[in-house]
Amino acid sequence: MVPEVQVTTDSMRYNTSRSALWALPLLLASCAGTRTLADPTLLIQTEGGRELGVSTEYGVVFLGRTASAGDVDMTVWFGDGPSIEKSAIEPLGGDLFTAETEIRLPSVPLSFDDPTPGDILTIIGREGGTVWSEDILVLEDPQIFGLLLAVPEKMRGRSDQVGAGIYSIPDGDLSKMRLVGIASGVITLSTEEGDREYLAAYGPQQLWRLVTHRRDHNRRKPWIYREDIL
């Protein structure tokens, strides 16, 4: 029997794990009152709706599930509150998209090391101004190619959480925090033995497109410093 893969749209139940929630208050508090905030999770608003994105050292990356072209408003959270930055969607290829900003955003480095089954990663999403996180286990399935993880409850039936970042935080050291993937949604693999559920993600093999797109990295035009973000 050929396995059937489908995207689920189950209603979700609110749940938080022991996870990396301890890290986020430290992450935010350490930068309060400054514009250098290591909170790279962005709220992406397009004509089609809302999704999440991540600001990296090579620019913003998101999945374009709500729009693949046109204008975009990106809500960025700095130490003293949110700022809405307007831009235009640019395709990266491979179902990934970016948008350039005139100001420097909080960002996170990328990792191009493929996670292995059994690794523990951390997913970080956002509901309005509230950040949530959960530790998740890297899984594998011989019938599915790509980055697969255990399903966090916050991702069930939540299209607005598509694009949540998946991070490696070795030993809980935030200075070593690296983006390793972008959550694309919950999938169900139906077989004769029953259904298996995974969180699918675009991993390091896809994120390299952002690097090649930013060939002007370190040679781009100077950042603009505005009074509203000082």
N, C-alpha and C positions, 0 to 999 in steps of 0.2 A: 504493500500500500504506500503510495506517495504521500509524504506528510504534507499537511496543509498549514500554511502560515497566515495568520490574520492579525490585524491590529484590533485590540480590544477597546471598548468604550464603556467599561464598567463604571458605575458610580463609585466614588472613593470614600474611604473612611479616614477621618483625621487621626493621625498617629505620629508621634515622634519617638525616635529610638534614643539610646544612650549616646550614639553618634558623636559627631564633632561639634555639637551645639556649644560645648565648652569653649571651642576655639573662636566662635564668631563674636561673642561679646568682647573678648580680648582683642580680636582683629579690629573691631570698630572703635572700642574705647581707646586703643592705643593711638588712634588717628583723630580723635575728636578735636574739633576746632582747627583742623588743617585741611588742605586740599589734596594732600598726598594720602589717599585712603586705599588700602589694599582690599577693596570690595569691588571686584570686577563684574558682578552680576548686573545686567542691564535689563530694563523693561523696554521691549520693542513694540511700538504702536504703528501699525500700517492701516491702510484703508480696509484691509480684510480682518483686522482684529489684533490680538495681543499674543506675543510669545516672548521668550527670554533670549538673551544673548550674553556673550562674554567679551570683555575687553582684554585683549592680550598685548604683549609687547610688540606684536606685528599688526595690531589693529583689531577692530571689532569683528566677531564672527557669530553668525546665527544661521538658522535653517531655512528662513524664508517660507515657512509654512502658511503664513497669512498673506504674503505678497512676495513676488519674485522681481518686481520692478516698481519704480515710482518713489514717492517721498516716504520718509520714515522719521518718526519722533522717537528719540532714545532718551529715556529717563535714567539719569546717572545719580547715584547717591554719594555725595562727598561728606566730609566730616561735619559740616554745618547744614546739611539738608540736601534735597534733590535739585537737580537742574535738568531741564529739557533741552536737548540738543537736536536740531533739525539737520537732516542730511538726505542723501539719495542712495537707494539700494544699488549695489554693484555685485554682479555674479562672480563667484570664484571658480565655478565648475564643481561637479560632483555633489550637487545639491547643497552647497554651502554658499553663503552670501556675506558681504561686508558693507560697511558704510563709513565714510571718512568724516572726522570731526575737525573743527578748527582749534579746539583746545585739547590739552593733554588729559586723558581720562585715567582713572585708577586702572591698573592693569596687572596681569599675572603672566609669568613666563610660561612657555609651552614645553611639554615633554614629548619626545618622539620615541620613547621606549614603550613597546607594546606591553600592556599588562598581561600577566599570566593567570590562569585559573587558580583560585585560592587567594589571590591578592585582595586586600581590603582597600577600597577607594572611598572617597567622600563625595556625595552629590550635594550641591548647593543650589537652591532655587529661591524664588522671591514671590511673595503675595503682597502686592502693593509695596509699602515701606518695610514689610517684615521679611526677614531672611529666615529660611529654614535649611536644615542640613540633616543628612543621615549617612552613616557608614553603610556601604554596600559591598557584597562579595562578588568578585569576578567569577563568572561561570563559563562553561563551554558546552557546545552541542555539535556533534559531528555533522549534523544536517544543516547547520546555519553558519555562514561565514561572517566574521565581524566581531565587534566588541559586545559581549553579552554580560549582563549583571543581574543580580537579584532585584526584584521589583520593590521599590519603596512605595509605601502607601500614598504618599503625596503625588505620585505620578499616575495613579489609576484614574482614568476618565478625565484627566486634566489637560486639555489641549493648551491651556495658557502656561503650563509648565514645560512644554516642549522647548528645548534649547538650554535647559539647566546645565550648568557646568559640572563635569566630573573630574575630580582632582586627586592627585597623589600628594599626601602630606606625611612624609617619612617621620616616624617617631613623634608625630604631633608638632613638628617644628614648622611654624608658619613661614619661616624664611626659606624653607625648601618646598613650599607649596607650588605645584605645577599643574597646568591644565592638560589632561590626557584625553578628554572626550567631551562630546556634546550629546545630551540625551535626545533621542529621536522618538521615543514612545514605547509603549508596552506591546509586545507581540505574543501570540499564543500559537504554539506548535501542536497541531492535532495529529495524533498517531493512534495505532491500534491499542497501544498500552495506556492511552489517556492523554490529557492535555498537559503541556509544559509551558510555563509562562516565564518570559524574560523581559528585562529592560534592554532595548537595543540602543546603541550609541554609535556616533561617528567618532572614530578613534584617531590615533596618531597618523595612520596611513592616509587619512583624509585631510587632517589639519595642516599638512605640509603645503596645501594649496594656498593657504593664507600667506605663508612665507614667500612663495614664488610670486604671488600677486604683488607683494610689497617689495619689489625690486629696488625701490627708492628708499628703503629703510636706512635710517641715519643720514639720508641726503634729502629728505622731504623739506618742504617749506617750513619756516619757523612756526612754532606754536603761537597762537594769539593769546595774550593775557588780558582778560576782561575784568572790569571792576566788580561785576557780579559774582566772580569766582575767586576773588582774592581773599 
